[in-house]
Amino acid sequence: MTELEMSESIAVAAPPEDVYALVSDVTRTGQWSPVCRECWWDDGDGPRVGAWFTGLNETPERTWETRSQVVAAEPGRAFAWEVNHGWVYWGYRLEADGAGTRLTESWALLPKGVDGFRERFGASADAEIAKRVEAARTGIPATLAAIKAIAEAGG
């Protein structure tokens, strides 16, 4: 099986508080994600631990919705969520870097997700997991570059 977690970082010429305000506003995710077209807070919630949001994702092969729960919300420091009740982890870590921010995006397919893929896809689970790994591998740098451009243009 392939590596089930990865992360990448980028320098952003904006303070951590401003970058946090951007990445923790899930309603803007469609502006930078290559797969997620839009997100909305469930029940009018916002970026706090325990809050739920729904995402609409699209690839050439399919369109689907996910539900995610915020697991970290530390202004200026970290914002993260788990998809599908703990199948997948996505998160941002922010560190002051001079007058700017070192922004790190992380992804992990969690054990519950591996089990879920095996149950859902049977013999083709490894191939399906490999597709998700590849999407994260190419999507993380694209996402970071887009967030950098938006943040450096004033958000």
Secondary structure, 3 states (H helix, E strand, C coil): CCCCEEEEEEEECCCHHHHHHHHCCHHHHHHCCCCEEEEEEHHHCCCCCCCEEEEEEECCCCEEEEEEEEEEEECCCEEEEEECCCCEEEEEEEEEECCEEEEEEEEEECHHHHHHHHHHHHHHHHHHHHHHHHHHHHHHHHHHHHHHHHHHCCC
